[in-house]
Amino acid sequence: MYQVKGKWALITGAARGIGYLTAGFMAKQGCNLILHSRSLAHTERVLSEVRSYGISALAVEADLNDPDAVQRMLKEIDALGVDVDIVLNNAGLQIAYRTEYCETPVSDFEISFRVNTIAPAMICYHFLQKMIARGTGRILNTTSGIALDVCQAGYSASKAALDKITIDLGSKVEGTDVMINLTDPGWCRTDLGGSQAPNAPESAIPGIVVGVFADDKKSGRYLGAQHFAGMTLEEAVKKAEREFDSPYEKRL
């Protein structure tokens, strides 16, 4: 199992919901954290909580709808002088639910793609090359199982694009200790998922991070967190390595 104690992880969208729970879980494993939110004020509480586990934790801010802000954040992280071995692209935005779906405005796609596709892609490209140079690293991009829902077209399309980017990048590191995979918390009762969602946010743990701890050199997988609900981390990792394969043998 991949050891995270003493390593540094970047978690986007760490101030609430699944990102907040992920930060707490990673801190308990001894992982140092760089916590992203739109405003530093949003991460004050989680910073205090994760530091109580004896790890180092820092905060950065960026509006993921602004590529220039994302670039500034990446430069700020570089200036910290630490190696980011783990990237958890958790932050996401569901812009609107359009019952009149044929009237979906272009802005739904523009905003959704900037936040859900372009920002995580920028973050992936930035840190992936550093991981390849060091010969180790983990990236998890948060996707969605949403399908056949024309009322959320911008969100759905932006996540599908992120899936494609992740799988394509994974083909370049397959078989190495740099692993990039997809994770999906499932439909949970968060600010994004809404109160009618069937799953408690806590059900996404440990599945939402199982791709970090897997150590089988496989990339491009869809690791839905609900497949691992109720398991220990060790059980989840064994299941992921045993039952979830890379997609490349069928495609290449």
C-alpha positions in Angstrom: 0.0 0.0 0.0 1.3 3.4 -1.0 2.6 5.2 2.1 1.5 8.8 2.5 2.9 9.7 5.9 5.2 12.7 5.6 4.2 13.3 2.0 2.4 16.4 0.7 -1.1 16.3 -0.9 -3.0 19.1 -2.6 -6.7 18.9 -2.1 -8.9 21.3 -4.1 -12.3 22.2 -2.7 -11.2 21.3 0.8 -13.4 23.7 2.8 -16.6 21.6 2.7 -18.3 18.5 1.6 -16.3 15.6 0.3 -13.1 17.7 0.1 -13.4 18.5 3.8 -13.9 14.8 4.8 -11.0 13.9 2.5 -8.7 16.4 4.3 -9.5 14.9 7.7 -9.0 11.3 6.5 -5.6 12.1 4.9 -4.4 14.0 7.9 -5.2 10.9 10.1 -2.9 9.0 7.8 -0.1 11.4 8.6 -0.2 13.2 5.2 0.8 16.9 5.1 -1.8 19.0 3.3 -2.1 22.0 1.0 -5.8 22.9 1.2 -7.4 24.9 -1.6 -10.6 26.9 -1.5 -11.9 30.1 -3.2 -11.0 32.1 -0.1 -8.4 31.5 2.6 -11.2 32.4 5.1 -13.0 29.2 4.1 -10.3 26.9 5.1 -9.6 28.3 8.6 -11.6 25.7 10.3 -10.3 22.7 8.4 -6.7 23.9 8.8 -7.1 24.0 12.6 -8.7 20.5 12.6 -6.1 18.7 10.4 -3.2 20.3 12.3 -4.5 18.7 15.5 -3.3 15.3 14.0 0.3 16.6 14.1 0.7 17.2 10.4 1.8 20.3 8.5 -1.0 22.1 6.6 -1.1 25.2 4.5 -3.9 26.9 2.6 -4.1 28.4 -0.9 -6.9 30.2 -2.7 -8.0 30.4 -6.3 -11.3 30.9 -8.2 -11.2 27.8 -10.5 -13.4 29.7 -12.9 -10.3 32.0 -13.6 -7.4 30.2 -15.3 -5.1 33.1 -14.4 -6.0 32.6 -10.7 -5.2 28.9 -11.1 -1.8 29.7 -12.5 -1.1 32.1 -9.7 -2.0 29.4 -7.2 0.3 26.9 -8.9 3.2 29.3 -8.7 2.4 29.9 -5.0 2.6 26.2 -4.3 5.9 25.9 -6.2 7.3 28.7 -3.9 6.5 26.6 -0.8 9.5 24.4 -1.6 7.7 21.1 -1.0 7.2 18.2 -3.4 3.5 17.6 -4.0 3.3 13.8 -4.3 -0.5 13.5 -4.2 -3.1 15.6 -6.0 -6.8 15.3 -5.2 -8.8 17.3 -7.7 -12.0 17.3 -5.7 -13.5 20.8 -6.4 -16.4 20.9 -8.8 -19.4 23.0 -9.8 -22.9 22.1 -11.0 -23.9 25.4 -12.6 -27.6 24.9 -13.0 -30.5 22.5 -13.5 -32.3 23.4 -16.8 -35.8 21.9 -17.0 -36.0 23.7 -20.4 -32.9 21.9 -21.5 -33.1 23.1 -25.1 -32.7 26.6 -23.8 -29.4 25.7 -22.0 -27.2 28.9 -22.3 -23.6 28.7 -23.6 -22.4 30.1 -20.3 -23.4 26.8 -18.6 -20.8 25.1 -20.7 -18.2 27.9 -20.5 -18.3 28.0 -16.7 -18.6 24.2 -16.2 -15.6 23.5 -18.4 -13.4 26.1 -16.8 -14.1 24.8 -13.3 -14.6 21.1 -13.9 -12.2 20.4 -16.8 -9.7 23.2 -17.5 -8.7 23.9 -13.9 -8.1 20.3 -12.9 -6.3 19.7 -16.3 -4.0 22.6 -15.5 -3.2 21.2 -12.1 -2.6 17.7 -13.5 -0.2 19.0 -16.2 1.7 21.1 -13.7 2.3 18.3 -11.1 2.3 15.3 -13.4 5.6 16.2 -15.0 7.2 16.7 -11.6 5.9 13.3 -10.4 7.3 11.6 -13.6 10.7 13.2 -13.0 10.7 11.9 -9.4 9.3 8.5 -10.4 6.4 8.5 -8.0 3.1 10.3 -7.4 -0.7 9.9 -7.3 -3.4 12.0 -9.0 -7.2 11.5 -8.5 -9.6 13.5 -10.6 -13.2 13.6 -9.2 -15.7 12.6 -11.9 -19.4 11.9 -11.8 -21.6 9.0 -12.6 -24.3 11.3 -14.0 -25.7 10.0 -17.3 -28.7 10.6 -19.6 -29.6 13.9 -17.8 -30.0 16.6 -20.4 -30.9 19.1 -17.7 -27.3 19.3 -16.4 -25.6 19.3 -19.8 -22.8 21.6 -18.9 -21.8 19.7 -15.8 -22.2 16.3 -17.5 -20.1 17.3 -20.5 -17.4 18.9 -18.4 -17.0 15.7 -16.3 -16.9 13.5 -19.5 -14.1 15.7 -20.8 -12.2 15.3 -17.6 -12.6 11.5 -17.8 -11.1 11.6 -21.3 -8.1 13.7 -20.2 -7.5 11.5 -17.2 -7.6 8.2 -19.2 -5.4 9.6 -22.0 -2.8 10.9 -19.5 -2.9 7.6 -17.6 -1.8 5.8 -20.8 1.5 7.6 -20.6 2.3 6.5 -17.1 0.7 3.1 -17.0 3.1 0.5 -15.4 5.0 3.2 -13.4 4.7 4.4 -9.8 3.0 7.5 -11.1 -0.7 6.7 -11.1 -3.6 8.9 -12.3 -7.2 7.6 -11.9 -10.7 8.8 -11.6 -12.7 8.8 -8.4 -16.5 9.4 -7.9 -18.1 9.9 -4.4 -21.5 8.9 -5.7 -24.6 11.0 -5.2 -24.1 12.3 -1.7 -26.0 14.8 0.4 -23.5 17.7 0.0 -24.1 21.3 -1.2 -23.6 20.0 -4.7 -25.5 16.8 -4.4 -28.5 18.3 -2.6 -30.6 17.0 0.3 -32.4 14.3 -1.8 -29.2 12.4 -2.5 -29.3 8.8 -1.3 -25.8 8.7 0.3 -24.3 10.3 3.3 -21.1 12.1 2.6 -19.3 9.9 5.0 -20.1 6.9 2.8 -17.5 8.2 0.3 -14.7 7.4 2.8 -12.4 5.5 2.2 -13.4 4.9 -1.4 -12.8 8.5 -2.5 -9.1 8.2 -1.8 -8.5 4.5 -2.5 -6.7 5.4 -5.7 -4.0 7.2 -3.6 -3.2 4.1 -1.6 -3.4 1.5 -4.4 0.1 0.4 -5.3 -0.3 -1.7 -8.4 0.9 0.8 -11.1 -2.4 0.9 -12.9 -4.0 4.1 -14.2 -7.1 5.3 -16.0 -9.5 3.5 -13.8 -12.9 4.6 -12.5 -12.9 4.0 -8.8 -16.5 4.7 -7.6 -16.4 5.4 -3.9 -19.6 3.6 -3.1 -18.1 0.3 -4.2 -16.0 0.6 -1.0 -18.5 2.0 1.4 -18.2 0.5 4.9 -14.7 -1.0 4.3 -11.5 -0.3 6.1 -8.8 1.4 4.0 -6.9 -1.9 3.8 -10.0 -3.8 2.5 -10.7 -1.1 0.0 -7.2 -1.1 -1.4 -7.3 -4.9 -1.8 -10.6 -4.7 -3.6 -9.4 -1.9 -5.9 -6.3 -3.8 -6.9 -8.1 -7.1 -7.3 -11.3 -6.0 -9.2 -10.5 -2.7 -11.0 -8.3 -2.9 -14.0 -6.8 -0.4 -16.4 -8.7 0.2 -19.6 -5.7 0.2 -22.0 -5.3 -3.5 -23.0 -8.6 -3.3 -24.9 -7.8 0.0 -26.6 -4.2 -0.1 -27.5 
